[in-house]
Amino acid sequence: MKMITAKERERLQNQMKRDESKIVNIVLQNAQQVAGEIEKATHQGIYMTDGRYYGYEDIKEINGAL
C-alpha cells in the first residue's frame, strides 16, 4: 500500500476547501473507482455526503474538484 505523505494530505485538504463543486472520482488502491460528493476531509480520510468513508491509505488518486 502506498501511504500519502503529510504534505500530500495537506495539499488535498486545502484544495478541497475551495468553494468549487466537491464532486470527485476516487480511484482506490484495489483499482475500484467510486464517485460522489465530499462532505469533509479530515486528517484520517474523506467523508462522502452519502455516509461512505475512505481512508487516505486506501486512496490511490482523486480526480475532480482538485
C-alpha angles and dihedrals in degrees: 000000000000113000117208117230125245088251092054091047091051091049091052092048093049092049092049091053090070119111091245124109112294095211108129142171112224123200110204126211089256089058092252113140123213131179134199148110120297116233095184143335120221134179087271102048149295125308117204124212091244092058100262118136128201121190117218090242088063096048121091099172141356121207126183129048094026 
